[in-house]
């Protein structure tokens, strides 16, 4: 049978469409048959008042598995990935939440294993819609077990501690021009709930754990709010007996000089000279 040349472009387009429809149909069938495995571990999280928490479990194909799927957007095969989110909204009181995180995910002929669990905390510090912060606060890195790992099952999961600090600065954003805004950052703490005074040495909370020894185990992570807030950038504020005073800066530097002059800022409609008290004469609650 002869095919006219003018029919070829349409035929190619039709074949491509059929291929995409077939792949989409196959993917839909596989999605129906997908599911998480029974083996899991439990993540228990404690957060301060006005803090929320989200865990993101990431799954990657087992070694040697055929986990490719057709992507209409890319026009070719891509390796499957899977994520599982568990979100806990902030509350006015301290809360302790838990979620079961499966160790495997299966779809069609593809088996995936848990490779990482990321932590995310969010919090508010004021009544305005933009008075909030978010931090990617570490997580668990999951690795295959070795023979030596199995000899010491008590060391599977270490207790995790995180200190969350509000770092304040004077905003340059139009909505809060010259007002105070804050950045949230959480760092790993030791058994006495201390973090390094050297910011470069600080790290995020988390641990490396062994997948084969995780089943039916519990991982605990506790976040606390630091008692003191800190400036977001070194040498832009000077601490006094009344609080933090922002330096004026010069034509060549925004940093505090050896003989600094200070500038004012706004807080809740007031003109202030020191944070968080607003004025040196009295305490001002935000």
N, C-alpha and C positions, 0 to 999 in steps of 0.2 A: 504494500500500500504506500502510495506517495503522499507526502505532506507538503502542502504549498508553503513556500518560504514566509509568506505574509502571516501564516498561522503560528509560526514558531514562537514569537514573543509571548503570544497569549497562552500557548501551551506551556511554556516555561513558567509563566506566572501562575497558571492553574496548578501545575505540579508542585510549585513552591507553597501555594496555599493549602493544597491537600496534605503536604508534609507537615505544615504548621498545625493544621486541624487535627491530624493524626497524633502529633506530639502532644497537643493540648488535651485531647481526649485521653491519651494514655496517662498524662500527668494528673488529670482529674480523678481517674480511677485509682492511681497510686495514692493520691491525697486522702481518699476515702479510707484506704487500707492502712494509713499511717498511724503511728502511735508511739508512746514512750514505753520503755521497758519497766518491769516491776522493781528492779533493784534501784535503790535511791539512798540518799542521805538527807538529813534534816538540817536546815540552816536556821538558827535561832538568833534573832537580832534585837538588841535593846537600843532605843534612841531617846534623846531628851524631849521635853515638851516643844511643840511647834516644829518638830523634825519629821520628815517622811523618809521612806527607804524603798529602793528598787533593786532587785537582783536580776542579773541578765546571764543566763546559762547559755554557753556556746558549745555547739556540737560539730564535730568534723568526722569525715568518713574513716572507718576502720582501715588499717593498712591492707592494701590489696583489694579493696572493695570497688566495684564499678558503680559510682555514684554520680554519673553525669546526667544532666537533664537539658533539654533543648530550651534556649532562651529566645523568644520571639524578638525582644528588643535588641539583642546582640547578633541574632541571626546564626547562632551556632550552639554547640554544647558547652555547658559550664559545670563545674563541680558543685554539688549540692552543699548548702550550709543550713544550719537550723539554730534558732534562738528561742529561748523560753523566758518570758518576762514575768516577774511577780512584783506587783506594786502595792505599797502600803502608804496611804495618804497621811499627812501630818495631822496630829491631834494636839489639843491644848495641854494634855497631860503626858507624862512619860509613858512610853508603850513598849511592850515586849511582844514580838511577832515571830512566827515561824512558817516555813514553807518546805515542802518535800521536793527535792531536786533529783529527777531521774538520772541514772548513769548512762543510759543509752536511748537512742531514738531510731526507729525503723520506718522506712517508707519504700514500698516496692521491693526491689532486690538490694536495697542499700541499707547498711547498718552503720550508725554513727555512734561515737562515744563522746562523753563530756570531756572537754578540754580546758574550760575556764569558766569561772563564775565571777562576774564583775559586780562591784558595789557602787551604788549611787545614792547620795543623801541630798535632800533638799530641805530648806528651812526658811522661815520668815523672821524679820527683825523689826517690822513696822506695819502700819495699817495700810500704806499705799500699795497699789498693785505691783509696783516695781521693787518693793522692799523685800526681796527674797534672794537667796543664793543657792547654788547647786555645785556639788563637787563629785568628781569621779574618785571615790574613796577607796581605791585598792580592790582586792579580791583574792580568790583562790586560783592558783595555777595547778591543774590536774595533770599528773604524769603517770605512765605505766609503772607498776611496781617491779622491783628487782628482788632477787633472793635475799639480799641483806635487809631490805625494807620489811619483809615478812617476819623477820626474827624479832622485831621490836614493834608490835602492833600498838603499844601504848603511845607511840609518838606520831600516830597518824595525823592528828589535827591538834595544833597548838591553840591555846586560848588567844583570842585576838582582841586588841584594845585600840580604840581610836579617840584622839582628842581633836575636837572641831573648834576652830578659832574664827572669829569674825575679824577680818582685816579692814580697817576703815580708811577712807580717803575722801578728798573733796571732789565732787563730781564735776565733769565737764559736759555731761549730757544735757541736752536742751531741757528735758523734763525735770531735772534736778540740779540745774546750774548753780554752782557754788554751795550746794548742800552736801550733807554727809551721805555717802553710799558705802556699802560693805560687800566684801568678797568672802565667801566661805571656803575654808580649806581644812581638811582633816589629815592628821598625821598619826603614825603608829606610836603607841605609848608603851613604856616598859611596865613591869609588875607594880611599880609604885606610881603609875600614871604620870610619868614624866616624859617630856620630849626634849630633844636637843635644842639648845639656844642657837645653834648654828643651822640656819635654814637649809643650807646645802646638804647637811647630813640627815635631814628629815626624810622619811620615806612613808609610803602609804600603808595602811593596815593590810594584812593578808598573810598568806602562807602557801607553801608548796605541799600538796598532799598526794597520796597514792590512790589511784582509781580502784584497783582491785581490793583494797582494804577499806573502802569507804562505805560499802553497803550496810545499812541499818545503823550507821554512826551519826553523831551530832556534832556540828561545828557551831561554835558560839562566837559572836562578834558584838562587842559593847561599845557604843559611842557615847562620849560625854562632851559637854560644852565647856570650853576653857573659861575660867573665872574672869580673866582679863582679855580685853581686846587689844589689838596691836595695829600700828600703822601698816599700810599695804606695801610701802616702799621705805627702805632705810634712809635715814638722814634727811627726811622731809618734815619731820615733826620733832619737837624737843619736849621731853617729859619734865614737868614741874610739880611742885607740891599740890597744885590745883588741878592738874591734868595735862593733857597733850596740847601743845601750841604749834600751829602750822607756820613754817617759815615762809617769808615773802619771796625769796629767790632773787636772782639778779639777772642782768641781761645775758649772762653766759652760763648760768646754772640755776636749776630749781632746788638745789640742795641747800641745807643750812650752812651758813658761813661761820667763821670764828666769832664774829660779832653780829649775830642774826637779828633781823627785824621780823616782825610777825604780821600776819594778815588775818582778816576776819572770815567767817563763813556763816552759812545759814543753817538753822536747825529748828524745825517746826515753826517757821515764820519769825524766828528771832535771830538777831545778829549776834554771833557768838565769837569769843576769843579763845576758848579752851574747850577741849573735848574730854569727857562727856558732860562736864558740869556747865557748859555754856559760858559762864563768867567765873572769874576768880573769887568773887564775893560770896557765891552761894551755890548750892547744888541745884542742878536743873535736870529733871527727869524727862527723858525723851517720850 
